Amino acid sequence: MSVRIVLDCETDSFIAGSEITGNVKIDLDKPHYARGLVVKLEGLAKLSWIEPYKTKLGLLRKFKFVKYSSEETYLTSKFYLVGHSTGRVYFPSGENVFKFKVSVPLHLPSSFEGGRGYVRYSISAFIDIPGKTEHEATSPITIIMPRAPKEELMTTKAPVKKDVQKTIRRCSCLRSGNLSLQVSIPQKFFNLSETIPVIIDMDNSSTSNVEKIDCKIEKRTEWVAQQPRNNSIVDSIVLVGIELDGVGPDATKSYSVKLAIPGTPLINIDNCSIISIVFVLKVAAFVKEPVQNLVAEIPLIILNPDESCTKYLENIKSTDEVVQTKNELGQSFGKNSMEKMHAQERAKKPLGKVTACSRQSNL
């Protein structure tokens, strides 16, 4: 006996709110009676990482490790394509083909692969024979949730300004003076590949030297764990940045900077509560004295200009650019059977030529 799932969409990729259609093919060497044929649609987010911590036992101090993890379920749909839970269905020998159609709910997070976790979906089918569960076929699928920009974002283009100040001290009792940093941008939302014009005003009223000013756009991925206790960790990567000259004592200086946002497509996981991605414009003035740097941050909203499904797919299954710690390697998901299944499927399919199926549901 063998069970196979053949999807009508060759890329196995679907937009949230559309329909998944295909066939379940069953090859039997002899006739069978069963309760029926079951189809399941599942989706979940899962993450984990390991952190060291110190323990003290008498005079001894040891390093131990704690594994933080979290899981969130989005889909657990299950239905009988043929038969029912108390039924008795006859399956003849040979090949049996059954068509199926299932709707993908709206408001799902898109499929996502990151350094510490993932959002994954799969569809599976099995013959419900009492006491037997070994004959099951599972196929990973990719779900895409296009981001619909809020209307107020598209109509409001108010300039955004951030002011920060700090008193510089050479020691606890000796003041060096004040630093003031002002960062201005024309609005807070931009499309991919757009250029962000940034105006920076630096007022150094201290006797210290501002050695340099960094201006960059960061992508921050936050992972939220719930076990064994609540904790979170943020991985940051710099998408684009520039280093500017510093400002001497008792001097002011203005800068006009243009930062080009890379065109890498974005993945919408807004409906995931344990993984979040944000973009931030960060401007930092570096002072020689320790712990005296002045930092201004402005949250950004970056949108895909055309919500192209193909562009999403080229980026969805690639590993996020965050760096895994040594503790994660071989531990986070290495023993997970779903991980192996998805890895095998990704190895089979070229990602550069895929498109999403978007047949809309009438349900």
C-alpha positions in Angstrom: 0.0 0.0 0.0 1.3 3.5 -0.9 -0.3 7.0 -0.6 0.8 10.0 -2.6 -0.4 13.6 -2.8 -0.2 15.3 -6.2 -1.0 19.1 -6.0 -2.3 20.9 -9.1 0.0 23.8 -8.4 3.5 22.7 -9.4 5.3 25.1 -7.0 3.3 23.9 -4.0 2.8 27.6 -3.1 -0.4 29.3 -2.3 -1.7 32.7 -1.3 -3.7 33.0 1.9 -7.4 33.0 1.1 -7.0 30.8 -2.0 -7.7 27.1 -2.5 -5.4 24.1 -2.5 -6.5 21.5 -5.1 -5.0 18.2 -6.1 -5.3 14.4 -6.0 -4.6 11.7 -3.4 -3.4 8.6 -5.2 -3.6 5.3 -3.4 -1.9 2.1 -4.8 -3.2 -1.1 -3.2 -1.9 -4.6 -3.8 -5.2 -6.0 -2.5 -8.6 -4.7 -1.6 -9.0 -2.9 1.8 -11.8 -1.9 4.0 -11.3 1.3 6.0 -13.1 4.1 7.8 -12.2 6.4 5.0 -9.5 8.7 3.5 -8.4 11.6 5.7 -6.8 14.9 4.5 -5.1 17.2 7.0 -3.8 20.8 6.7 -1.4 21.9 9.3 0.6 25.0 10.1 2.8 26.1 13.0 5.6 28.4 14.1 8.4 27.0 16.2 11.6 28.5 17.6 14.4 27.7 20.1 17.8 28.9 21.2 20.2 28.1 24.0 21.7 30.5 26.5 24.4 30.0 29.1 24.0 31.0 32.7 26.1 30.8 35.9 25.3 28.6 38.9 26.9 28.7 42.3 27.3 25.7 44.5 29.3 26.6 47.6 32.6 28.0 46.4 32.2 26.5 42.9 30.8 28.3 39.9 29.6 26.5 36.9 28.2 27.4 33.5 25.0 25.6 32.5 22.8 26.0 29.5 19.0 26.6 29.3 17.0 26.0 26.1 14.3 28.5 25.4 11.5 27.5 23.1 8.0 28.4 21.9 5.4 27.1 19.5 2.3 28.5 17.9 -0.3 26.6 15.9 -2.3 28.3 13.0 -3.9 25.3 11.2 -5.2 21.9 12.4 -7.8 21.3 9.7 -8.8 17.6 9.3 -11.6 16.1 7.2 -12.7 12.9 5.6 -12.4 13.1 1.9 -14.1 9.7 1.7 -16.0 8.0 4.4 -16.3 9.1 8.1 -15.0 8.2 11.5 -17.6 5.4 12.1 -17.9 4.4 8.4 -16.7 1.4 6.4 -15.4 2.1 2.9 -14.2 -0.4 0.3 -11.0 0.4 -1.5 -10.4 -1.9 -4.5 -6.9 -3.1 -5.5 -4.9 -1.1 -7.9 -4.7 2.7 -8.2 -7.4 4.8 -6.6 -7.5 8.5 -7.3 -9.5 11.0 -5.2 -9.7 14.7 -6.0 -9.7 17.2 -3.1 -10.1 20.9 -2.5 -9.3 22.8 0.7 -9.5 26.5 1.4 -6.5 28.3 2.9 -7.7 30.7 5.7 -6.9 34.4 5.5 -4.7 36.2 8.1 -2.0 33.6 8.3 1.7 34.5 8.6 3.7 33.7 5.5 6.0 30.7 5.4 9.3 31.7 6.9 12.7 30.2 7.6 15.1 31.8 10.1 18.2 31.2 12.1 16.3 30.3 15.3 12.9 29.2 14.1 10.4 28.9 11.3 6.8 29.1 10.1 5.8 26.0 8.2 2.7 24.5 6.6 2.0 21.0 5.3 -0.8 18.9 3.8 -1.1 15.2 4.4 -3.4 12.3 3.6 -3.8 8.8 5.1 -6.2 5.9 5.0 -8.0 5.6 8.3 -7.6 1.9 9.2 -8.1 1.1 12.9 -4.7 0.3 14.5 -2.7 1.4 11.5 -1.1 4.8 10.9 2.0 4.0 8.8 0.5 4.7 5.4 0.5 8.5 5.3 1.8 11.0 2.7 2.9 14.5 3.7 3.8 17.4 1.4 5.2 20.7 2.6 3.5 23.8 1.1 4.4 27.5 1.1 1.8 30.0 2.2 2.1 33.7 1.2 0.3 36.4 3.0 0.7 39.7 1.0 0.8 42.8 3.2 -2.0 45.2 2.5 -0.7 48.7 3.4 -3.0 50.5 5.7 -4.9 53.3 4.0 -3.8 55.9 6.6 -0.1 55.1 5.8 -0.5 55.8 2.1 -2.3 59.1 2.6 -0.3 60.5 5.5 3.1 61.7 4.7 4.0 63.6 7.8 7.7 64.3 8.4 9.3 62.4 11.3 11.9 64.0 13.6 13.8 62.5 16.5 15.7 64.6 19.1 18.1 63.2 21.7 20.4 64.9 24.2 23.0 63.8 26.6 25.3 65.3 29.2 28.9 64.1 28.7 30.9 63.5 31.9 34.6 62.7 32.0 34.1 61.3 35.4 31.3 61.2 38.0 32.0 64.7 39.2 33.4 66.4 36.1 31.0 67.6 33.3 32.3 67.9 29.7 29.2 69.5 28.3 26.1 68.6 26.3 25.5 66.7 23.0 22.4 67.1 20.9 21.4 65.0 17.9 18.5 65.6 15.6 17.4 63.2 12.8 14.7 64.0 10.3 13.1 62.0 7.4 10.2 63.0 5.2 8.0 60.1 6.3 8.2 56.8 8.1 7.1 54.4 5.3 8.9 53.5 2.1 8.9 50.9 -0.6 11.7 48.5 -1.4 14.5 50.0 -3.5 13.5 53.5 -2.6 16.0 56.0 -1.2 15.5 57.5 2.2 16.7 61.1 2.5 18.1 61.7 6.0 19.0 65.0 7.6 21.3 64.9 10.6 22.0 67.9 12.8 24.8 67.4 15.4 25.4 70.0 18.1 28.5 69.3 20.2 28.6 71.8 23.1 31.0 69.7 25.1 34.8 69.6 25.4 34.8 66.0 24.1 35.3 65.0 20.5 32.6 63.2 18.5 34.8 60.8 16.6 32.3 59.6 14.0 28.5 59.3 13.2 27.0 56.1 11.9 23.8 56.1 9.9 22.2 52.8 9.0 19.0 50.8 8.5 18.7 47.7 10.6 16.4 44.7 10.2 15.6 43.3 13.6 14.1 39.8 14.1 12.7 39.2 17.6 12.2 35.7 18.9 9.8 35.4 21.9 10.1 32.2 24.0 7.5 31.0 26.5 9.3 27.9 27.9 10.7 27.3 30.4 9.9 31.0 31.1 9.2 34.1 29.1 12.3 35.5 27.4 13.2 37.1 24.1 16.2 37.7 21.9 16.8 40.0 19.0 19.0 39.4 16.0 20.0 42.5 14.0 21.5 42.9 10.5 22.5 46.1 8.8 20.7 46.4 5.4 22.6 49.6 4.4 24.7 52.1 6.2 27.3 54.9 6.0 29.9 56.3 8.3 30.2 60.1 8.6 32.9 62.4 9.9 32.8 63.4 13.5 32.3 66.8 15.2 34.9 68.6 17.2 34.4 70.3 20.6 32.1 73.3 20.7 31.0 72.8 17.1 27.9 72.0 15.1 27.5 70.2 11.8 24.7 69.1 9.5 24.7 66.1 7.2 22.5 65.2 4.3 22.5 61.4 3.7 20.6 59.2 1.2 20.2 55.5 2.1 19.0 53.1 -0.7 16.8 50.4 0.7 17.8 47.0 -0.8 15.3 45.3 -3.1 15.1 42.0 -1.3 11.4 41.0 -1.0 9.8 41.1 2.4 8.0 38.3 4.1 4.8 39.2 6.0 4.7 37.4 9.4 2.6 40.1 11.1 0.1 37.4 12.3 2.8 35.5 14.2 3.1 36.5 17.8 6.4 34.7 18.6 8.4 36.0 15.7 8.4 39.6 14.5 10.5 41.6 12.0 10.9 45.4 12.3 13.0 48.0 10.5 14.8 50.8 12.2 16.8 53.9 11.1 19.6 54.2 13.6 22.0 57.1 13.9 24.7 56.9 16.5 27.3 59.6 17.5 30.4 58.0 19.0 32.3 59.7 21.8 35.7 58.6 23.2 34.4 58.5 26.8 33.0 55.0 27.6 29.2 54.5 27.6 28.7 58.0 26.3 27.5 57.4 22.8 24.3 59.2 21.7 21.8 57.1 19.7 18.6 58.2 17.8 16.2 55.6 16.4 13.2 56.0 14.1 11.0 52.9 13.3 10.4 52.4 9.6 7.6 50.7 7.7 9.0 49.1 4.5 6.5 47.7 2.0 6.8 45.5 -1.1 5.9 47.9 -4.0 3.9 45.3 -6.0 3.4 42.4 -3.7 4.7 40.0 -6.4 4.2 36.4 -5.3 7.2 35.3 -7.3 9.5 37.7 -5.5 8.2 36.5 -2.2 8.9 32.9 -3.1 12.5 33.6 -4.1 13.1 34.8 -0.5 10.7 32.7 1.6 12.7 29.5 1.8 16.2 31.0 2.0 17.7 31.1 5.5 17.4 34.5 7.2 20.7 36.4 7.5 21.0 36.1 11.2 24.0 34.2 12.6 23.3 31.0 14.6 25.2 30.6 17.8 27.4 27.5 18.2 24.9 26.1 20.7 22.2 26.1 18.1 24.0 24.1 15.5 22.7 20.6 15.4 20.4 21.1 18.3 17.5 23.5 17.5 15.7 21.3 15.0 18.1 18.7 13.8 16.1 15.8 15.2 12.8 17.1 14.0 11.3 14.9 11.3 9.4 17.9 9.8 12.7 19.7 9.4 14.1 16.8 7.5 11.0 16.6 5.3 11.2 20.3 4.4 15.0 20.1 3.7 14.4 17.2 1.3 11.7 19.1 -0.5 13.7 22.3 -0.8 16.6 20.2 -2.3 14.3 18.9 -5.0 12.9 22.2 -6.2 14.7 25.1 -7.8 13.6 28.3 -6.0 14.3 30.8 -8.8 11.5 29.7 -11.1 8.5 29.3 -8.9 5.2 31.1 -8.9 2.3 30.9 -6.5 -1.2 29.5 -7.2 -3.8 32.0 -6.3 -7.2 30.4 -7.2 -9.6 32.3 -5.0 -11.9 30.4 -2.6 -15.7 30.8 -2.9 -16.2 29.7 0.7 
